[in-house]
Amino acid sequence: MRVLHFYKTYFPDSVGGVEQVIRQMCVGTGRLGVTNQVLSLSRDADLAPFAFEGHEVHRAPLNFEVASNAVSIQSIGMLARMARAADVVHYHFPWPFMDLAHFMARVDKPTVVTYHSDIVRQKALLRLYQPLKHRFLADVDTIVATSPNYLASSAVLDRYRDKTRVITFGLDKESYPEPDQARLEAWRARVGPKFFLFVGVLRYYKGLHILLDAVAGTGYPVVIVGAGPIEDELKAHAQRLGLKNVMFVGAVDDLDKAALLKLSYAAAFPSHLRSEAFGISLLEGAMYGKPMISSEIGTGTTYINVHGETGLVVPPSDHEALRAAMKTLWDNPEMAAAMGRRAEERYWRLFTSAQMAQSYADLYEELVARRSAVKLSATPRLG
C-alpha cells in the first residue's frame, strides 16, 4: 500500500500540530506495511527528497502566500506524478491551493481528506473560496473528522455527513525522548518547582492573550513554549501587564519539550476559536498525566479534556473563568493529580498512535477495494 500525503508544511520547515499528526500517521501506518510519502512546500534552497523516520519527504518550492494560503506552481506537476505512483492520496484540509492542485493535477486515485479545521478567520476570502471548497469535498472519496465533537458542530461536515467518519488523532509516547536527570534539574532550576505549561505555535487562535490576562495580579507561574507570528505582540502585552510570573522560552527541541511536560504541574490551553480543531499539545499533556484547562469551543479539545474528569473546561475568551480554574487546580493538588491520572488513562484508551494508524490503514484498504470493485463492475463481460 503506497500513500501520498499532501500538505503545505512539514518537517523540518515547520513543527506544528498538523505536521506532528502527519508524522504520527506515517510512522504508525508504516509499521503496518504502508509506504508513505509526504509532499509539502518549502522556502529552502535545497529541495532534495530525504528519508525521515521511515518515510520519504518531497518538497516543492513555495512561490508566494496570500492570506496564509501557500502557493507552489511546481507542486502541481509533482502531485500529478507522485499520485500516479500511489494507491491512495491523503489530503490535509484546510489549504485552498490544495483543492485547486487536486483538480489541476487530475488526481484519479482513491482520496481521503483529514478535516483538521473549519476556516474561521478569512471570512471575505472564504466567500470566494466556497465553490472550490465544496467541489473539492464533494469530489474526494472520504472525509475524516478528528473528533465526534467537531463532526457534530461543523456546518461544513454536516453537509458531507454521508461520506464522513471519525478517526481521532493519536500519539506514540515511545517516540518522545526521555530527558536525563541533568536536563530535568537544569529546567527545574530555571522554571521553578510548580508551573502551568503551554506548548504550541504562537498564533491568534491560541488565546494566549486571555491566559496573560488571567494570571495578571496572581503569582501563578506560567511557562510558554513555542514561537510564532504573534510572539512579539504577546511579549509586549505581558510587559504592559507587568507580568513577572510568565516565562517565554521560545521553540525548544523534543528533549526539552519532554522535560517541561514531565516537570509541569498542569496544562493551560486557552484556545478560544474553532481554528483549534483538536489540540495536539493538549493531548501531549494528557499523555504525560497532567490535569488540563481548556475552553469549550465545540471541537476536539473538549473530547480530550472532559470537564471535572481530566481537568476543567471554561467558556472561551473569559480570563476570569480561566483564572478561577487555575486557582482551583493550584489550591487542590490531590484533585489535580487525580485528574492527571484520569487524563493519562483516557489517552491510553482513546488516543494512541497505534489506534489511529490501524484505523487509517483499514480506511486505505477499504478505499482501494472500493475503487477496484467499481472498475470491475464497469468492465464489459464477454458472452
Order of alpha helices (4+ residues) and beta strands (2+ residues): beta-alpha-beta-beta-beta-beta-beta-alpha-beta-alpha-beta-alpha-beta-alpha-alpha-beta-alpha-beta-alpha-beta-alpha-beta-alpha-beta-alpha-beta-alpha-beta-alpha-alpha-alpha
